[in-house]
């Protein structure tokens, strides 16, 4: 069992030094939380993320990560057609990377 955790740790360290999508995703624990929540929900707003991460992450940090992700092209921000005040975030372009990473982690634990 210990060997499995060592492999995951090595995998995470490798991605921190990567210059692509996985480096952004695993930049900090907060990045991982935000990206996983965005990917795990079809529609999620900044306010939704603030409510979910209430005690763990500040609003400013969430906003900074979202802005960084949009600027880098890893996240998309779109306006609700019915309520222009709502801006949803998506990371569909990260889907292949996230699914590949997930499958690699499953191999380690199986």
VEXLO-74242 format. One record per atom (N, C-alpha, C, O, CB): residue number from 1; residue in three letters; chain; atom name; y, x, z. Coordinates in pm, 1 decimal. Glycine has a CB too. Example, Ala and Ser with C-alpha at 12.3 -4.5 7.8 and 13.67 -1.06 7.14 Angstrom:
n, res, chain, atom, v, u, w
1, ala, A, N, -569.0, 1319.0, 780.0
1, ala, A, CA, -450.0, 1230.0, 780.0
1, ala, A, C, -330.0, 1320.0, 780.0
1, ala, A, O, -331.9, 1423.6, 846.5
1, ala, A, CB, -447.3, 1130.8, 904.6
2, ser, A, N, -225.0, 1285.0, 708.0
2, ser, A, CA, -106.0, 1367.0, 714.0
2, ser, A, C, 3.0, 1290.0, 787.0
2, ser, A, O, 113.8, 1340.9, 803.9
2, ser, A, CB, -59.8, 1408.4, 572.5
end
This chain:
n, res, chain, atom, v, u, w
1, unk, A, N, -119.6, 82.6, 0.0
1, unk, A, CA, 0.0, 0.0, 0.0
1, unk, A, C, 126.0, 87.0, 0.0
1, unk, A, O, 221.4, 56.7, -71.7
1, unk, A, CB, -0.2, -94.0, 121.3
2, unk, A, N, 127.8, 193.6, 78.4
2, unk, A, CA, 245.9, 280.2, 85.8
2, unk, A, C, 278.0, 339.3, -50.6
2, unk, A, O, 394.8, 354.3, -86.4
2, unk, A, CB, 224.2, 392.6, 188.1
3, unk, A, N, 176.5, 372.2, -125.2
3, unk, A, CA, 193.5, 430.2, -258.0
3, unk, A, C, 268.5, 334.1, -350.2
3, unk, A, O, 347.6, 377.4, -434.0
3, unk, A, CB, 57.1, 466.2, -318.4
4, unk, A, N, 244.1, 205.5, -335.2
4, unk, A, CA, 311.5, 105.4, -418.3
4, unk, A, C, 461.8, 103.7, -390.5
4, unk, A, O, 542.7, 96.2, -483.0
4, unk, A, CB, 251.4, -34.3, -393.4
5, unk, A, N, 497.8, 110.7, -264.2
5, unk, A, CA, 639.7, 112.1, -229.2
5, unk, A, C, 707.1, 239.8, -277.1
5, unk, A, O, 823.9, 238.0, -315.6
5, unk, A, CB, 657.5, 97.0, -78.5
6, unk, A, N, 634.3, 349.5, -274.7
6, unk, A, CA, 687.0, 475.5, -325.0
6, unk, A, C, 713.6, 466.2, -475.4
6, unk, A, O, 814.6, 517.1, -524.0
6, unk, A, CB, 589.3, 590.5, -294.8
7, unk, A, N, 623.8, 401.6, -548.3
7, unk, A, CA, 642.4, 382.9, -693.2
7, unk, A, C, 764.7, 296.0, -722.1
7, unk, A, O, 841.7, 325.2, -813.6
7, unk, A, CB, 516.7, 319.1, -756.0
8, unk, A, N, 782.2, 190.3, -644.9
8, unk, A, CA, 898.6, 102.5, -663.8
8, unk, A, C, 1026.6, 179.8, -632.2
8, unk, A, O, 1125.0, 168.9, -705.4
8, unk, A, CB, 887.8, -24.7, -573.7
9, unk, A, N, 1026.1, 256.8, -525.0
9, unk, A, CA, 1143.5, 337.6, -490.0
9, unk, A, C, 1178.0, 434.5, -602.2
9, unk, A, O, 1294.9, 448.9, -638.0
9, unk, A, CB, 1118.9, 414.8, -359.3
10, unk, A, N, 1077.8, 500.5, -657.4
10, unk, A, CA, 1100.3, 592.0, -770.0
10, unk, A, C, 1158.2, 517.8, -889.8
10, unk, A, O, 1247.7, 568.2, -957.7
10, unk, A, CB, 969.2, 661.8, -809.7
11, unk, A, N, 1107.4, 399.5, -915.1
11, unk, A, CA, 1156.4, 317.6, -1026.5
11, unk, A, C, 1303.7, 283.0, -1006.8
11, unk, A, O, 1382.7, 292.7, -1100.7
11, unk, A, CB, 1072.7, 188.5, -1040.0
12, unk, A, N, 1341.0, 242.9, -885.9
12, unk, A, CA, 1480.3, 207.6, -856.4
12, unk, A, C, 1572.9, 328.5, -869.2
12, unk, A, O, 1683.8, 316.6, -921.1
12, unk, A, CB, 1491.3, 148.5, -715.7
13, unk, A, N, 1527.8, 443.9, -822.3
13, unk, A, CA, 1607.7, 566.1, -834.5
13, unk, A, C, 1627.5, 601.5, -981.5
13, unk, A, O, 1737.1, 640.9, -1021.5
13, unk, A, CB, 1540.3, 683.4, -759.6
14, unk, A, N, 1523.5, 588.0, -1061.4
14, unk, A, CA, 1534.3, 616.5, -1205.2
14, unk, A, C, 1639.7, 527.4, -1270.6
14, unk, A, O, 1714.7, 573.5, -1356.6
14, unk, A, CB, 1397.9, 596.6, -1274.6
15, unk, A, N, 1646.0, 401.2, -1230.9
15, unk, A, CA, 1739.9, 307.9, -1292.5
15, unk, A, C, 1883.3, 330.4, -1247.5
15, unk, A, O, 1976.3, 299.2, -1321.9
15, unk, A, CB, 1699.2, 166.6, -1261.4
16, unk, A, N, 1903.3, 383.2, -1128.6
16, unk, A, CA, 2038.5, 412.1, -1083.3
16, unk, A, C, 2100.5, 520.6, -1171.8
16, unk, A, O, 2220.6, 517.3, -1198.7
16, unk, A, CB, 2038.1, 455.9, -934.8
17, unk, A, N, 2020.7, 614.6, -1216.0
17, unk, A, CA, 2069.9, 724.3, -1298.9
17, unk, A, C, 2075.3, 688.4, -1447.0
17, unk, A, O, 2130.4, 763.9, -1527.2
17, unk, A, CB, 1983.0, 846.0, -1279.6
18, unk, A, N, 2019.7, 576.1, -1483.1
18, unk, A, CA, 2021.3, 528.1, -1620.5
18, unk, A, C, 2164.1, 485.9, -1656.1
18, unk, A, O, 2240.8, 447.8, -1567.6
18, unk, A, CB, 1921.2, 409.8, -1639.8
19, unk, A, N, 2200.0, 492.1, -1782.1
19, unk, A, CA, 2336.1, 453.8, -1820.5
19, unk, A, C, 2341.2, 315.7, -1886.4
19, unk, A, O, 2445.3, 275.6, -1938.5
19, unk, A, CB, 2394.5, 557.8, -1914.9
20, unk, A, N, 2232.8, 245.6, -1884.4
20, unk, A, CA, 2226.6, 117.4, -1953.3
20, unk, A, C, 2228.5, 0.4, -1855.5
20, unk, A, O, 2281.8, 10.6, -1745.0
20, unk, A, CB, 2102.0, 110.5, -2039.8
21, unk, A, N, 2169.2, -110.7, -1898.4
21, unk, A, CA, 2172.4, -235.1, -1821.9
21, unk, A, C, 2113.3, -221.5, -1682.4
21, unk, A, O, 2170.5, -271.5, -1585.5
21, unk, A, CB, 2098.8, -342.1, -1896.5
22, unk, A, N, 2000.0, -154.7, -1671.5
22, unk, A, CA, 1934.5, -144.6, -1540.7
22, unk, A, C, 2019.4, -66.9, -1440.3
22, unk, A, O, 2013.0, -92.6, -1320.1
22, unk, A, CB, 1798.0, -77.8, -1555.5
23, unk, A, N, 2097.3, 26.4, -1489.0
23, unk, A, CA, 2188.4, 98.5, -1400.0
23, unk, A, C, 2290.6, 2.1, -1339.8
23, unk, A, O, 2322.6, 11.3, -1221.2
23, unk, A, CB, 2260.2, 212.5, -1476.1
24, unk, A, N, 2341.9, -90.3, -1421.6
24, unk, A, CA, 2436.3, -190.0, -1371.5
24, unk, A, C, 2367.8, -283.9, -1273.3
24, unk, A, O, 2421.8, -312.1, -1166.4
24, unk, A, CB, 2497.4, -269.8, -1487.6
25, unk, A, N, 2249.9, -332.2, -1308.5
25, unk, A, CA, 2177.7, -427.6, -1224.4
25, unk, A, C, 2146.7, -367.7, -1087.0
25, unk, A, O, 2162.3, -434.9, -985.1
25, unk, A, CB, 2047.7, -471.5, -1293.4
26, unk, A, N, 2103.4, -242.7, -1084.1
26, unk, A, CA, 2060.9, -180.2, -959.1
26, unk, A, C, 2165.8, -86.0, -900.2
26, unk, A, O, 2133.0, -0.5, -818.0
26, unk, A, CB, 1932.9, -104.5, -981.5
27, unk, A, N, 2288.7, -100.8, -940.7
27, unk, A, CA, 2397.1, -15.8, -891.2
27, unk, A, C, 2410.1, -25.0, -739.5
27, unk, A, O, 2423.4, 76.9, -671.7
27, unk, A, CB, 2529.4, -54.5, -957.3
28, unk, A, N, 2406.2, -146.6, -686.4
28, unk, A, CA, 2408.2, -168.6, -541.4
28, unk, A, C, 2317.1, -287.0, -509.9
28, unk, A, O, 2273.8, -359.6, -599.3
28, unk, A, CB, 2554.6, -194.4, -489.1
29, unk, A, N, 2289.6, -304.3, -383.1
29, unk, A, CA, 2211.0, -420.0, -339.8
29, unk, A, C, 2282.0, -549.4, -379.9
29, unk, A, O, 2217.5, -646.6, -419.1
29, unk, A, CB, 2187.6, -416.3, -186.3
30, unk, A, N, 2412.3, -549.9, -369.9
30, unk, A, CA, 2490.7, -668.2, -404.3
30, unk, A, C, 2481.3, -699.6, -553.3
30, unk, A, O, 2472.2, -816.4, -591.3
30, unk, A, CB, 2636.7, -648.6, -364.0
31, unk, A, N, 2483.2, -597.1, -637.8
31, unk, A, CA, 2466.5, -618.8, -781.6
31, unk, A, C, 2334.1, -690.5, -808.9
31, unk, A, O, 2328.5, -786.5, -885.8
31, unk, A, CB, 2472.0, -484.0, -858.3
32, unk, A, N, 2228.9, -642.5, -744.9
32, unk, A, CA, 2096.1, -702.7, -763.9
32, unk, A, C, 2098.2, -849.6, -721.9
32, unk, A, O, 2048.3, -935.6, -794.4
32, unk, A, CB, 1988.6, -625.1, -683.1
33, unk, A, N, 2155.0, -878.2, -606.7
33, unk, A, CA, 2160.2, -1015.6, -556.7
33, unk, A, C, 2233.7, -1105.1, -656.0
33, unk, A, O, 2184.1, -1211.9, -691.8
33, unk, A, CB, 2228.9, -1020.7, -418.5
34, unk, A, N, 2350.4, -1062.5, -699.9
34, unk, A, CA, 2432.0, -1142.2, -791.9
34, unk, A, C, 2359.3, -1165.3, -923.7
34, unk, A, O, 2351.1, -1278.7, -971.1
34, unk, A, CB, 2566.6, -1073.3, -817.7
35, unk, A, N, 2306.7, -1059.3, -982.7
35, unk, A, CA, 2237.6, -1071.6, -1112.0
35, unk, A, C, 2114.5, -1160.0, -1099.3
35, unk, A, O, 2090.4, -1244.5, -1185.5
35, unk, A, CB, 2197.4, -932.9, -1165.5
36, unk, A, N, 2036.7, -1142.3, -994.1
36, unk, A, CA, 1916.4, -1223.9, -976.7
36, unk, A, C, 1951.5, -1371.4, -956.9
36, unk, A, O, 1881.8, -1458.7, -1008.5
36, unk, A, CB, 1834.5, -1173.0, -857.3
37, unk, A, N, 2058.6, -1400.1, -883.1
37, unk, A, CA, 2101.0, -1539.7, -868.0
37, unk, A, C, 2148.5, -1597.1, -1001.3
37, unk, A, O, 2116.4, -1711.2, -1034.6
37, unk, A, CB, 2213.0, -1550.7, -762.8
38, unk, A, N, 2223.5, -1520.0, -1076.5
38, unk, A, CA, 2271.1, -1569.4, -1206.7
38, unk, A, C, 2152.9, -1594.7, -1298.3
38, unk, A, O, 2145.0, -1698.9, -1363.3
38, unk, A, CB, 2369.3, -1468.7, -1272.3
39, unk, A, N, 2061.0, -1499.5, -1303.5
39, unk, A, CA, 1945.6, -1515.2, -1392.4
39, unk, A, C, 1854.5, -1629.3, -1347.2
39, unk, A, O, 1793.8, -1697.0, -1430.2
39, unk, A, CB, 1866.1, -1384.8, -1399.0
40, unk, A, N, 1845.1, -1650.1, -1218.6
40, unk, A, CA, 1756.2, -1751.8, -1163.7
40, unk, A, C, 1809.1, -1893.9, -1171.3
40, unk, A, O, 1736.9, -1988.2, -1138.8
40, unk, A, CB, 1727.1, -1719.8, -1023.4
41, unk, A, N, 1933.8, -1911.1, -1213.6
41, unk, A, CA, 1994.2, -2043.9, -1222.4
41, unk, A, C, 2050.7, -2065.8, -1362.7
41, unk, A, O, 2110.1, -1975.6, -1421.8
41, unk, A, CB, 2105.4, -2061.0, -1115.5
42, unk, A, N, 2031.5, -2185.5, -1414.3
42, unk, A, CA, 2084.9, -2215.3, -1547.0
42, unk, A, C, 2236.2, -2217.4, -1548.9
42, unk, A, O, 2298.9, -2163.4, -1640.1
42, unk, A, CB, 2032.3, -2347.6, -1595.7
43, unk, A, N, 2294.6, -2279.7, -1448.3
43, unk, A, CA, 2440.0, -2287.5, -1438.1
43, unk, A, C, 2481.0, -2244.7, -1298.6
43, unk, A, O, 2439.9, -2304.7, -1199.3
43, unk, A, CB, 2491.6, -2430.8, -1469.7
44, unk, A, N, 2562.6, -2140.3, -1292.1
44, unk, A, CA, 2610.6, -2095.2, -1161.0
44, unk, A, C, 2754.3, -2045.9, -1177.3
44, unk, A, O, 2787.2, -1974.2, -1271.8
44, unk, A, CB, 2518.3, -1981.8, -1101.7
45, unk, A, N, 2837.8, -2085.9, -1083.6
45, unk, A, CA, 2978.1, -2049.1, -1087.0
45, unk, A, C, 3007.5, -1942.9, -980.9
45, unk, A, O, 2924.1, -1911.3, -896.1
45, unk, A, CB, 3066.8, -2172.9, -1065.7
46, unk, A, N, 3126.1, -1890.8, -988.9
46, unk, A, CA, 3173.7, -1797.6, -886.9
46, unk, A, C, 3167.6, -1863.1, -749.1
46, unk, A, O, 3122.8, -1801.4, -652.4
46, unk, A, CB, 3317.8, -1751.1, -918.3
47, unk, A, N, 3212.5, -1987.0, -740.6
47, unk, A, CA, 3211.7, -2058.9, -613.0
47, unk, A, C, 3068.8, -2078.0, -561.1
47, unk, A, O, 3044.0, -2065.2, -441.2
47, unk, A, CB, 3281.0, -2195.5, -628.3
48, unk, A, N, 2975.2, -2108.4, -651.2
48, unk, A, CA, 2834.2, -2121.3, -611.0
48, unk, A, C, 2783.8, -1990.8, -550.6
48, unk, A, O, 2717.7, -1990.3, -446.7
48, unk, A, CB, 2746.3, -2161.4, -731.8
49, unk, A, N, 2816.0, -1880.5, -617.0
49, unk, A, CA, 2772.5, -1749.7, -567.0
49, unk, A, C, 2834.9, -1719.5, -431.0
49, unk, A, O, 2769.2, -1663.9, -342.9
49, unk, A, CB, 2808.8, -1639.2, -667.2
50, unk, A, N, 2960.5, -1755.9, -414.7
50, unk, A, CA, 3027.1, -1733.6, -285.5
50, unk, A, C, 2960.1, -1813.1, -173.8
50, unk, A, O, 2944.2, -1762.9, -62.5
50, unk, A, CB, 3175.5, -1771.7, -294.7
51, unk, A, N, 2920.9, -1936.8, -203.3
51, unk, A, CA, 2852.8, -2020.1, -102.1
51, unk, A, C, 2715.7, -1963.2, -67.3
51, unk, A, O, 2678.1, -1955.8, 49.7
51, unk, A, CB, 2837.9, -2165.2, -152.7
52, unk, A, N, 2641.7, -1923.3, -170.1
52, unk, A, CA, 2506.1, -1870.5, -149.3
52, unk, A, C, 2509.9, -1740.7, -69.4
52, unk, A, O, 2429.9, -1721.1, 22.0
52, unk, A, CB, 2435.9, -1847.1, -284.5
53, unk, A, N, 2602.3, -1653.0, -103.8
53, unk, A, CA, 2609.8, -1519.5, -43.2
53, unk, A, C, 2710.0, -1513.9, 70.9
53, unk, A, O, 2755.8, -1405.4, 106.9
53, unk, A, CB, 2646.5, -1416.3, -148.2
54, unk, A, N, 2744.1, -1624.9, 126.8
54, unk, A, CA, 2849.6, -1640.6, 225.8
54, unk, A, C, 2858.3, -1527.4, 326.9
54, unk, A, O, 2963.8, -1465.3, 340.2
54, unk, A, CB, 2830.2, -1768.0, 297.9
55, unk, A, N, 2752.4, -1499.6, 396.6
55, unk, A, CA, 2759.5, -1399.8, 503.4
55, unk, A, C, 2724.3, -1259.2, 456.9
55, unk, A, O, 2744.9, -1163.0, 530.8
55, unk, A, CB, 2668.0, -1439.1, 615.6
56, unk, A, N, 2672.3, -1246.0, 337.1
56, unk, A, CA, 2624.7, -1116.0, 291.6
56, unk, A, C, 2724.0, -1040.7, 203.3
56, unk, A, O, 2724.5, -917.6, 200.9
56, unk, A, CB, 2496.9, -1133.6, 217.4
57, unk, A, N, 2809.0, -1115.4, 130.2
57, unk, A, CA, 2895.0, -1051.9, 29.9
57, unk, A, C, 3033.4, -1117.0, 32.6
57, unk, A, O, 3045.1, -1239.0, 44.1
57, unk, A, CB, 2832.0, -1062.9, -112.3
58, unk, A, N, 3136.6, -1035.8, 22.1
58, unk, A, CA, 3272.2, -1091.3, 19.9
58, unk, A, C, 3304.2, -1150.2, -117.5
58, unk, A, O, 3244.3, -1112.2, -218.1
58, unk, A, CB, 3375.7, -982.8, 56.7
59, unk, A, N, 3397.9, -1241.9, -120.1
59, unk, A, CA, 3441.8, -1304.3, -245.9
59, unk, A, C, 3496.3, -1199.4, -342.1
59, unk, A, O, 3471.5, -1205.2, -462.5
59, unk, A, CB, 3549.1, -1412.0, -218.7
60, unk, A, N, 3570.4, -1103.9, -288.0
60, unk, A, CA, 3628.4, -998.1, -371.4
60, unk, A, C, 3520.5, -914.4, -438.6
60, unk, A, O, 3531.2, -881.2, -556.6
60, unk, A, CB, 3718.9, -908.2, -287.6
61, unk, A, N, 3417.7, -881.0, -363.6
61, unk, A, CA, 3307.5, -802.3, -419.3
61, unk, A, C, 3236.3, -879.9, -529.1
61, unk, A, O, 3205.1, -824.0, -634.2
61, unk, A, CB, 3207.9, -763.1, -309.1
62, unk, A, N, 3210.6, -1006.7, -506.0
62, unk, A, CA, 3146.3, -1090.7, -607.9
62, unk, A, C, 3232.2, -1094.2, -733.7
62, unk, A, O, 3181.4, -1076.1, -844.3
62, unk, A, CB, 3122.9, -1234.6, -554.4
63, unk, A, N, 3361.7, -1117.4, -717.0
63, unk, A, CA, 3452.5, -1123.5, -831.7
63, unk, A, C, 3455.2, -990.4, -906.6
63, unk, A, O, 3456.6, -988.9, -1029.7
63, unk, A, CB, 3594.2, -1161.0, -785.8
64, unk, A, N, 3456.0, -880.3, -834.5
64, unk, A, CA, 3457.0, -748.0, -896.7
64, unk, A, C, 3331.5, -724.6, -979.8
64, unk, A, O, 3339.0, -673.5, -1091.5
64, unk, A, CB, 3470.0, -639.6, -790.3
65, unk, A, N, 3216.7, -761.8, -925.2
65, unk, A, CA, 3089.8, -744.1, -996.9
65, unk, A, C, 3085.8, -832.8, -1120.5
65, unk, A, O, 3043.1, -788.4, -1227.1
65, unk, A, CB, 2970.1, -775.9, -904.7
66, unk, A, N, 3129.7, -957.2, -1107.6
66, unk, A, CA, 3132.0, -1047.4, -1222.6
66, unk, A, C, 3225.5, -994.5, -1331.1
66, unk, A, O, 3190.1, -994.9, -1449.0
66, unk, A, CB, 3175.1, -1188.4, -1179.4
67, unk, A, N, 3342.8, -949.8, -1292.6
67, unk, A, CA, 3439.0, -896.4, -1390.6
67, unk, A, C, 3383.9, -772.5, -1460.1
67, unk, A, O, 3397.8, -756.9, -1581.4
67, unk, A, CB, 3572.7, -862.5, -1322.1
68, unk, A, N, 3321.5, -685.3, -1382.9
68, unk, A, CA, 3261.6, -563.8, -1438.2
68, unk, A, C, 3150.3, -599.8, -1536.9
68, unk, A, O, 3141.5, -542.3, -1645.4
68, unk, A, CB, 3206.4, -473.9, -1324.8
69, unk, A, N, 3065.5, -695.3, -1498.3
69, unk, A, CA, 2955.7, -736.6, -1585.6
69, unk, A, C, 3004.1, -797.6, -1715.5
69, unk, A, O, 2947.1, -771.3, -1821.4
69, unk, A, CB, 2867.4, -834.8, -1514.3
70, unk, A, N, 3108.8, -879.1, -1708.9
70, unk, A, CA, 3166.1, -939.5, -1830.3
70, unk, A, C, 3227.0, -830.6, -1917.5
70, unk, A, O, 3206.7, -829.3, -2039.0
70, unk, A, CB, 3273.5, -1046.7, -1794.4
71, unk, A, N, 3301.4, -739.4, -1856.2
71, unk, A, CA, 3366.6, -630.7, -1930.6
71, unk, A, C, 3263.4, -543.7, -2002.7
71, unk, A, O, 3285.4, -502.4, -2116.6
71, unk, A, CB, 3451.4, -543.8, -1835.5
72, unk, A, N, 3152.0, -516.2, -1937.1
72, unk, A, CA, 3047.5, -433.4, -1996.6
72, unk, A, C, 2960.8, -510.3, -2096.2
72, unk, A, O, 2882.0, -450.0, -2169.0
72, unk, A, CB, 2960.4, -375.3, -1888.0
73, unk, A, N, 2974.7, -642.5, -2099.7
73, unk, A, CA, 2897.1, -723.9, -2192.3
73, unk, A, C, 2760.3, -765.1, -2140.3
73, unk, A, O, 2679.3, -818.9, -2215.8
73, unk, A, CB, 2880.2, -650.6, -2319.4
74, unk, A, N, 2733.2, -740.7, -2012.5
74, unk, A, CA, 2605.1, -778.5, -1954.2
74, unk, A, C, 2605.2, -923.5, -1906.1
74, unk, A, O, 2500.1, -986.9, -1897.3
74, unk, A, CB, 2570.9, -685.8, -1838.9
75, unk, A, N, 2723.9, -974.9, -1875.1
75, unk, A, CA, 2738.1, -1113.3, -1831.7
75, unk, A, C, 2829.8, -1186.3, -1928.8
75, unk, A, O, 2919.8, -1127.3, -1988.7
75, unk, A, CB, 2793.4, -1121.3, -1686.5
76, unk, A, N, 2805.0, -1314.9, -1942.6
76, unk, A, CA, 2891.2, -1401.3, -2023.4
76, unk, A, C, 2951.4, -1505.5, -1930.8
76, unk, A, O, 2885.5, -1555.7, -1839.7
76, unk, A, CB, 2811.9, -1469.0, -2141.4
77, unk, A, N, 3076.8, -1536.7, -1955.8
77, unk, A, CA, 3147.2, -1638.6, -1878.5
77, unk, A, C, 3185.9, -1749.1, -1975.6
77, unk, A, O, 3245.7, -1723.1, -2080.0
77, unk, A, CB, 3273.7, -1579.5, -1804.6
78, unk, A, N, 3151.3, -1872.9, -1940.4
78, unk, A, CA, 3188.1, -1983.8, -2027.4
78, unk, A, C, 3240.7, -2100.3, -1945.1
78, unk, A, O, 3203.4, -2119.0, -1829.3
78, unk, A, CB, 3068.4, -2028.1, -2112.3
79, unk, A, N, 3328.3, -2178.0, -2007.8
79, unk, A, CA, 3397.5, -2288.3, -1942.3
79, unk, A, C, 3319.1, -2417.5, -1963.2
79, unk, A, O, 3271.2, -2445.1, -2073.2
79, unk, A, CB, 3541.9, -2302.6, -1996.2
80, unk, A, N, 3306.5, -2496.6, -1856.0
80, unk, A, CA, 3240.8, -2627.2, -1863.8
80, unk, A, C, 3322.6, -2718.9, -1954.3
80, unk, A, O, 3444.5, -2728.1, -1939.8
80, unk, A, CB, 3224.1, -2690.1, -1721.9
81, unk, A, N, 3256.9, -2785.6, -2046.1
81, unk, A, CA, 3326.0, -2873.0, -2141.5
81, unk, A, C, 3388.5, -2994.5, -2073.3
81, unk, A, O, 3492.7, -3043.1, -2117.3
81, unk, A, CB, 3229.3, -2919.0, -2249.6
82, unk, A, N, 3326.6, -3043.4, -1967.6
82, unk, A, CA, 3375.9, -3162.2, -1898.0
82, unk, A, C, 3479.3, -3130.8, -1790.4
82, unk, A, O, 3568.6, -3211.4, -1764.6
82, unk, A, CB, 3260.8, -3235.7, -1836.0
83, unk, A, N, 3467.8, -3016.1, -1728.8
83, unk, A, CA, 3559.8, -2977.4, -1621.8
83, unk, A, C, 3604.3, -2833.3, -1647.6
83, unk, A, O, 3534.1, -2738.3, -1612.8
83, unk, A, CB, 3492.4, -2991.7, -1479.7
84, unk, A, N, 3719.3, -2818.9, -1707.9
84, unk, A, CA, 3769.9, -2687.9, -1749.9
84, unk, A, C, 3791.8, -2591.3, -1633.0
84, unk, A, O, 3806.2, -2470.9, -1654.0
84, unk, A, CB, 3899.6, -2705.6, -1825.2
85, unk, A, N, 3794.3, -2643.5, -1510.4
85, unk, A, CA, 3812.0, -2556.6, -1394.5
85, unk, A, C, 3685.2, -2477.1, -1364.2
85, unk, A, O, 3692.4, -2369.7, -1304.4
85, unk, A, CB, 3852.2, -2638.9, -1272.7
86, unk, A, N, 3570.0, -2528.5, -1404.5
86, unk, A, CA, 3442.6, -2462.6, -1375.3
86, unk, A, C, 3411.6, -2358.8, -1482.2
86, unk, A, O, 3412.1, -2387.8, -1601.9
86, unk, A, CB, 3328.2, -2565.9, -1366.1
87, unk, A, N, 3384.8, -2237.9, -1436.2
87, unk, A, CA, 3346.7, -2129.1, -1526.1
87, unk, A, C, 3209.1, -2079.9, -1483.3
87, unk, A, O, 3190.0, -2032.0, -1371.5
87, unk, A, CB, 3452.3, -2012.4, -1524.0
88, unk, A, N, 3115.6, -2092.7, -1573.5
88, unk, A, CA, 2977.7, -2055.1, -1544.9
88, unk, A, C, 2949.0, -1913.5, -1594.6
88, unk, A, O, 3011.4, -1864.2, -1688.5
88, unk, A, CB, 2880.4, -2155.1, -1609.3
89, unk, A, N, 2852.8, -1850.4, -1528.4
89, unk, A, CA, 2811.7, -1716.0, -1567.4
89, unk, A, C, 2666.5, -1718.7, -1613.4
89, unk, A, O, 2583.4, -1793.1, -1561.4
89, unk, A, CB, 2830.3, -1616.2, -1450.3
90, unk, A, N, 2639.6, -1635.7, -1711.7
90, unk, A, CA, 2506.1, -1625.2, -1768.0
90, unk, A, C, 2474.6, -1478.0, -1790.6
90, unk, A, O, 2563.8, -1397.7, -1817.7
90, unk, A, CB, 2494.2, -1706.1, -1900.4
91, unk, A, N, 2348.2, -1444.0, -1779.3
91, unk, A, CA, 2306.0, -1307.1, -1812.4
91, unk, A, C, 2184.1, -1312.0, -1904.5
91, unk, A, O, 2091.2, -1232.3, -1891.5
91, unk, A, CB, 2273.6, -1225.9, -1682.9
92, unk, A, N, 2186.7, -1406.7, -1996.9
92, unk, A, CA, 2074.2, -1424.0, -2089.2
92, unk, A, C, 2045.7, -1298.0, -2171.0
92, unk, A, O, 1930.8, -1272.9, -2207.2
92, unk, A, CB, 2101.7, -1540.2, -2182.8
93, unk, A, N, 2148.3, -1219.0, -2200.4
93, unk, A, CA, 2127.3, -1097.1, -2276.8
93, unk, A, C, 2048.2, -993.4, -2197.6
93, unk, A, O, 1994.5, -898.8, -2255.3
93, unk, A, CB, 2260.6, -1039.0, -2319.6
94, unk, A, N, 2040.7, -1010.4, -2067.0
94, unk, A, CA, 1960.3, -921.2, -1982.6
94, unk, A, C, 1816.0, -968.8, -1968.2
94, unk, A, O, 1734.1, -900.5, -1906.7
94, unk, A, CB, 2023.6, -909.0, -1845.0
95, unk, A, N, 1784.5, -1084.6, -2024.2
95, unk, A, CA, 1650.9, -1143.6, -2008.6
95, unk, A, C, 1537.8, -1046.6, -2044.9
95, unk, A, O, 1445.6, -1030.1, -1965.1
95, unk, A, CB, 1640.0, -1268.2, -2094.5
96, unk, A, N, 1541.2, -981.7, -2162.3
96, unk, A, CA, 1429.9, -890.3, -2194.7
96, unk, A, C, 1416.6, -775.4, -2094.8
96, unk, A, O, 1305.4, -736.0, -2059.7
96, unk, A, CB, 1448.7, -833.3, -2334.5
97, unk, A, N, 1527.5, -722.9, -2049.9
97, unk, A, CA, 1526.6, -611.4, -1954.4
97, unk, A, C, 1471.5, -657.4, -1819.3
97, unk, A, O, 1387.3, -590.2, -1759.8
97, unk, A, CB, 1669.2, -553.1, -1937.2
98, unk, A, N, 1519.9, -773.1, -1771.4
98, unk, A, CA, 1474.7, -824.6, -1642.5
98, unk, A, C, 1326.8, -861.5, -1645.3
98, unk, A, O, 1254.3, -835.0, -1549.4
98, unk, A, CB, 1557.7, -945.6, -1602.4
99, unk, A, N, 1282.4, -921.8, -1753.2
99, unk, A, CA, 1140.7, -958.7, -1762.8
99, unk, A, C, 1052.0, -835.4, -1772.9
99, unk, A, O, 943.0, -832.0, -1715.8
99, unk, A, CB, 1117.4, -1049.7, -1883.7
100, unk, A, N, 1098.5, -734.3, -1845.5
100, unk, A, CA, 1021.5, -609.8, -1854.0
100, unk, A, C, 1011.6, -545.0, -1716.0
100, unk, A, O, 904.2, -500.7, -1675.2
100, unk, A, CB, 1086.4, -511.7, -1955.2
101, unk, A, N, 1124.7, -539.6, -1644.1
101, unk, A, CA, 1124.4, -481.6, -1510.2
101, unk, A, C, 1031.3, -560.5, -1418.3
101, unk, A, O, 954.7, -501.4, -1342.2
101, unk, A, CB, 1267.3, -478.4, -1452.3
102, unk, A, N, 1037.5, -692.7, -1424.9
102, unk, A, CA, 951.0, -778.8, -1343.6
102, unk, A, C, 803.6, -751.0, -1372.8
102, unk, A, O, 723.4, -737.7, -1280.4
102, unk, A, CB, 983.1, -927.2, -1369.6
103, unk, A, N, 768.6, -742.5, -1499.2
103, unk, A, CA, 629.8, -716.7, -1537.2
103, unk, A, C, 582.3, -580.2, -1488.3
103, unk, A, O, 466.7, -565.5, -1448.6
103, unk, A, CB, 614.2, -725.9, -1688.5
104, unk, A, N, 670.4, -480.3, -1491.0
104, unk, A, CA, 634.8, -347.9, -1439.3
104, unk, A, C, 609.3, -352.2, -1289.3
104, unk, A, O, 518.7, -285.4, -1239.5
104, unk, A, CB, 745.4, -247.1, -1470.4
105, unk, A, N, 689.0, -430.7, -1217.3
105, unk, A, CA, 669.9, -442.7, -1072.9
105, unk, A, C, 539.4, -515.7, -1041.6
105, unk, A, O, 470.1, -481.6, -945.7
105, unk, A, CB, 788.8, -516.5, -1008.7
106, unk, A, N, 506.3, -615.6, -1122.5
106, unk, A, CA, 378.7, -686.1, -1102.8
106, unk, A, C, 260.9, -592.6, -1122.6
106, unk, A, O, 161.8, -602.0, -1050.2
106, unk, A, CB, 367.3, -805.1, -1198.9
107, unk, A, N, 269.8, -503.2, -1218.6
107, unk, A, CA, 161.5, -406.3, -1241.3
107, unk, A, C, 141.9, -316.4, -1118.7
107, unk, A, O, 29.1, -282.6, -1082.7
107, unk, A, CB, 191.7, -319.8, -1366.2
108, unk, A, N, 251.2, -279.1, -1056.3
108, unk, A, CA, 243.1, -194.6, -937.6
108, unk, A, C, 172.4, -268.0, -824.7
108, unk, A, O, 89.3, -209.7, -755.1
108, unk, A, CB, 383.0, -150.4, -892.9
109, unk, A, N, 205.1, -396.4, -806.0
109, unk, A, CA, 147.8, -471.0, -694.4
109, unk, A, C, 9.2, -527.8, -723.7
109, unk, A, O, -58.6, -573.4, -631.6
109, unk, A, CB, 239.8, -582.5, -656.5
110, unk, A, N, -33.5, -526.1, -846.8
110, unk, A, CA, -169.3, -577.0, -878.5
110, unk, A, C, -272.2, -469.8, -874.8
110, unk, A, O, -389.9, -496.4, -899.0
110, unk, A, CB, -172.0, -641.9, -1013.8
end
